[in-house]
């Protein structure tokens, strides 16, 4: 079983996405039972895995930092899993601008664009209201320097074309973004649309 808690996935997919549809919820719960079979093993290089075909209806993303995975769910349940890397080796929640950590939380895709270095990019709405609340709370407790900034520009994007090895070797290289292999990011970019929900967890 991947390290993210199953009940959190169930709550997100069933309560938020398919609220009120018992039959679909039951189907999704049965699909989640397959997660241990479709999760990556952290030993050695990884490659994207998918059930095939095209996503059905709305899609939703779950990024698990512990497993170095980005999973896509649609209205039929699990759709695909992509190997990813992050910013810092420290996988805990982002604290402030410049710490290179990848933020935890519930976000959404707000913009699709092509970056001049790594191509396809899905920009997230970090910092959102919850991110700001946590940042201010940590500042008030002295956990963050009083002059620290919250940062921004967090996205899901590709590696550079000749740096896919960073994903194979779990080399965290970004400034806090989620990075997918260059040859696999185009597929994700093609079917993920602005407004797609994204959960990032540690």
C-alpha angles and dihedrals in degrees: 000000000000114000096252112097113259094217091060091054091047092049092049098046099037105033100036103031107029102022111166097018107107095177094053091044091054090049092051092050089055090049091051088059086069094057095097089056095050099040120107124251109233092223111104134337120341134212132195116273125197141172088235133239121064128307116272116230121319120007129214130193130220117188115196110194095190093057095036089234139135112201125194122207127189134179091290094051128251114023110167146347123214126191111236143174132209142203115277129024083237101086096190122113119297111264105183145343112295099023090105092222120140112239124244120222148072114305140157136223109258103172141018116208144153114247116212093232107033104017121215114051134176109202117211129211094250121175095042127165094280092047090053092048093053092045092053092045092053091048091051089053093050094247091122129042112262091239096048119121127219096231129210144198094096112165146158105246145152130268117249109278094257096040104069086119088078089072094045090053098039090243109166106212111151130096090249103308128122111251126205125188112277094238092049100042094072091063092050091045092052097059104028111089134196110277094039111144117240127191118193115194139176 
